[in-house]
Amino acid sequence: MFHFIVPLHGHFFTFQDPRDKKGFKGQVEEGVSFQPLPEGANDWKDGHERPQVGCLGVSPHDPKQYRLFGSKEECRDEGFSFLSGNVTILDEWNPAEK
């Protein structure tokens, strides 16, 4: 999996190298792992605050390990460093669709 940042659009994770065929010129991190939110993590339960879905964190022990959390607090409680910005997961990068 590949990770890269597009200014004003956030973090992108793709299964195909964005430099291949699509000509992405920015910095690309290869060989990353990405763990999405567990099933039901973004459910909004009655009487609770709306969940902060999509809080991205990176492991301080393995900088290629990324994970989505339900809140900034959960991210920090798990020992991950919070990364700001939107998160998009694609099969391949298409600059026309960013």
N, C-alpha and C positions, 0 to 999 in steps of 0.2 A: 504494500500500500504506500501511497505517496502523500505527503503533506506539504502545503505551500500556502502562503498568505497573499491575498490580492488586496491592495490598499482600497479602503472604503467598502470592501465586501466581506472581509474576514478570512477565516480559516477554511481551507478546502482540503478534503481527503478524497483521493481518487484511486481506482484500482489499476489504471493505466498511466504511464508516465506522461505528464502534460507537455513535456518537451518533444515527444514523438508526434509527428504529423501535425499537431496543433500549434507548435512553435512557441510555447510559453517560454519567456526569457527570464523570469524571476528565479529566485533561489528555491530549490526543491529538495525536500528531505525524503530520502528513500528508505524503505524497509521499516516503516513505522507500524505500530499496532494501534487499533482504535476499538474501544469498547463502548457500545451505545448504552443508553439508559435501559435498565431492566424493564420487563413488561409491567405496565401499570404505574411506573414511577412518575408519570406526568398526570395521573388522575387527580382531580381537584375534589377533595373530600369535603362534605358539608361541615361548616364551622371552622375550617382551616383556611389559612392564607393560600392564595393562588401559588402553585409551585413555580419556581424559577427554572423552567425547563431549559436544558441546553447549556449548562455551565461547564465549560471545557477545562479540564485539568491535565497537567503533565506530571509524570512521576519524577521526583528528584533523584531517584535511584536508577532510573532507566529513561533518559530523555527522549527515547523513541516510543514510549508507551503513553498514549493519550486515552482519556476516558471522559465520558459525559456524566455529569452529576445533576441531581435535582435541585441543588442550591450551592451557593458559594461556601456556606458553612459545612455542608457535607463533603465538598471537595477538600477543604482544609482539614477537616476531621480525619479524612482518609490519608492525609499526609501528602496530597498532591498540591502543586502550585496552580492557582487559578490563572487562566488566560482569558483576557477580554476579547470580545468580538463575536460575530456570527459564525456558525458552523454549518458547512454544506458538505454532503457526501454524494459523490457522483461516480458512475462507472468510468467516465472519461471527461476531461476538461474540454469545454467548448466555449471559447472566448465570446462568442455571440450571445450566449445564454447567461453570462455572469450577471 
